[in-house]
Amino acid sequence: EFPTPPDTASLIAAFETLHQLGAVDASMDLTPHGRDMARLPLDPTFAHLLLQSPRFGCTREMLTAVAMLSAENIFYRPGGGDGGGGGGRGSRRPPAVR
């Protein structure tokens, strides 16, 4: 039981997406492909893409794409990334010109 039940239209849209990906059949039962998708801790679309990539010979490329799309911020730089240790805005120096 949900504290606030999900919108019926949202549930229908979710099942339509899973059906289009081949994760569920017309009677909304999980398919073997859906079981494989469920084993991956990914968005269903990403799981489907990774599982289908060997058929097209693009597994490495798809792994890269899914990894990039799954990351919250691909430009995160721990500690500010300036190497100075200060991390503050004023501690950055312009790069040396050679």
C-alpha positions in Angstrom: 0.0 0.0 0.0 1.3 3.4 -1.0 1.0 6.5 1.2 -0.1 8.3 -2.0 -1.1 5.9 -4.8 0.7 6.5 -8.1 -1.3 8.1 -10.9 -3.0 5.5 -13.1 -1.7 7.2 -16.3 1.8 6.9 -15.0 1.5 3.2 -14.3 0.0 2.6 -17.8 2.9 4.6 -19.4 5.4 2.6 -17.4 3.9 -0.8 -18.4 3.7 0.4 -22.1 7.4 1.3 -21.9 8.3 -2.1 -20.4 6.2 -3.8 -23.1 7.9 -1.9 -25.9 11.3 -2.9 -24.4 10.2 -6.6 -24.3 10.4 -6.8 -20.5 6.7 -7.8 -20.1 4.4 -9.5 -22.5 0.8 -8.5 -23.4 -0.6 -10.1 -20.2 2.0 -8.0 -18.2 4.0 -11.1 -17.2 7.8 -10.7 -17.0 9.6 -12.1 -20.0 13.1 -13.8 -19.9 14.5 -10.5 -21.3 12.7 -8.7 -18.5 14.3 -11.0 -15.9 17.7 -10.2 -17.4 16.9 -6.5 -17.3 15.8 -6.7 -13.7 19.3 -8.1 -12.7 20.9 -4.9 -13.8 20.7 -1.9 -11.4 19.8 0.5 -14.2 17.0 2.4 -15.7 15.0 -0.2 -17.9 15.9 1.6 -21.1 19.7 1.5 -20.2 19.4 -2.2 -19.2 17.7 -3.0 -22.5 20.4 -1.1 -24.5 23.2 -3.0 -22.8 21.6 -6.4 -23.2 20.9 -5.7 -26.9 24.3 -4.2 -27.7 26.1 -7.6 -28.5 23.7 -8.1 -31.3 25.0 -5.0 -33.0 28.6 -5.3 -31.9 28.6 -2.1 -29.9 28.9 -3.2 -26.3 31.9 -1.1 -25.5 30.3 2.0 -26.9 27.0 1.3 -25.2 28.8 0.8 -21.8 30.4 4.2 -22.2 27.2 5.9 -23.2 25.2 4.3 -20.3 27.9 5.1 -17.8 27.9 8.7 -18.9 24.1 9.1 -18.9 23.8 7.3 -15.5 26.3 9.6 -13.7 24.9 12.6 -11.9 27.7 15.0 -12.7 30.5 13.9 -15.0 32.4 17.1 -14.4 32.8 16.6 -10.6 36.3 17.5 -9.4 36.9 16.5 -5.8 38.5 19.3 -3.8 38.0 21.8 -6.6 40.5 20.1 -8.8 43.0 23.0 -8.6 45.7 20.9 -6.9 46.4 23.7 -4.4 44.5 22.1 -1.6 42.7 25.3 -0.7 39.6 24.6 -2.7 38.3 28.1 -2.3 37.3 30.3 -5.2 40.0 32.8 -4.6 42.8 30.3 -4.5 42.7 29.5 -8.2 45.6 30.8 -10.3 45.6 31.1 -14.1 47.6 28.4 -15.9 51.2 29.2 -16.6 51.9 30.3 -20.2 54.8 28.5 -21.9 
